[in-house]
């Protein structure tokens, strides 16, 4: 079983403001290090659960922030069998190496589309066949093109609600509930990781019930 995991930053537990990767103050650097650790742990929870559920290959796409060259996950914090795509320059597509050979897709750290109320830093909006999509919806559409079911997603509640409108059968974890673009009630990172691991295992156990089409 092969699993493709797309990863973003804004939807993880504890993330509340725009990623200031050029903030070189001691506080700014310490904050970003903590958030990258939270991100790595959530990705590792998902990847490890995949392997424990029988996956033979897990490919992670570290997709956040071209300006920071899509390089945010601490590789040493991941299950050793995980493979990761990092780097923006020279990338063949925004969904590198995603194709029909994968058995399942997942999205960790998803955020809501531009203009969404009660969502953390909502951004990105594309129209596909008359339907507005955020980055989560675009990933679902791309996986659907290759007939790969997206079986699990995690992120803030608004982002999850958006993609559940496309595939209500998928498993999910809501990491936080936003009051506005920069404030939320959030789970602890440890609890989010626990729920992500359990959700991924449920998703793979019932992936035949989750449609690839949207």
Residue, then its C-alpha position, 0 to 999 in steps of 0.5 A: x500500500x502506497x500513501x501520499x501525504x500533503x502537508x501544510x503549516x497553517x492547520x496544525x495545532x497551535x498555529x495562529x498567525x502568518x508564518x514569519x520565516x524572515x523574523x530573525x529575532x530570538x523570540x521569532x526564531x524560537x516560536x518558529x522552531x516550536x511550530x516546526x516541531x509541532x508540524x513534524x510531530x503531526x506528520x510523524x503521527x500520520x506517517x507512523x500510523x500508515x506504516x503500522x496499518x500496513x503501508x509499504x511506502x509513505x511519501x510526504x510533500x512538505x508543501x508550505x511556503x515557496x518563499x521558504x523553499x518548502x523546507x519545514x519538516x525536521x526529517x530526523x523527527x520522522x519514522x525512518x521509512x518515510x520519504x519526503x519531498x522538499x524544495x520549491x526550485x525546480x519542482x516538476x509540479x505543485x503535486x510532485x510525483x502524485x499519480x495513480x499508483x498511490x492507494x490513498x491520499x492524506x492532508x495534514x495541516x490544512x487551512x481554509x480557503x480565502x474569504x472563509x470566516x472563523x478560520x486561521x489565516x485563510x488564503x488561496x482560492x481557485x475556481x474549478x468548474x464553477x466551484x471555489x476551492x481552497x488548497x484542500x479542495x484542490x488536492x482532492x481534485x488532483x487526487x480524484x484525477x488520478x483516482x486516488x481517494x483522500x481518506x484522511x485530513x487534519x486542520x482547523x474546523x473551517x478547513x475540514x468542513x469545506x472538504x467534508x462537503x466534497x467527500x463526507x466519508x473521509x476521516x478527519x481531525x479538527x486541530x482547532x476552532x478559530x474565532x477569527x483569522x488570528x485567534x482560536x481554541x486549539x488542541x494541544x500538539x500531543x492530543x492532535x498527534x494522538x487523534x491523527x494517528x487513530x484517525x489515519x488507522x481508521x481511514x486506511x482500514x475503511x479506505x474502500x468505503x471512501x470514494x475517489x471521485x468528488 
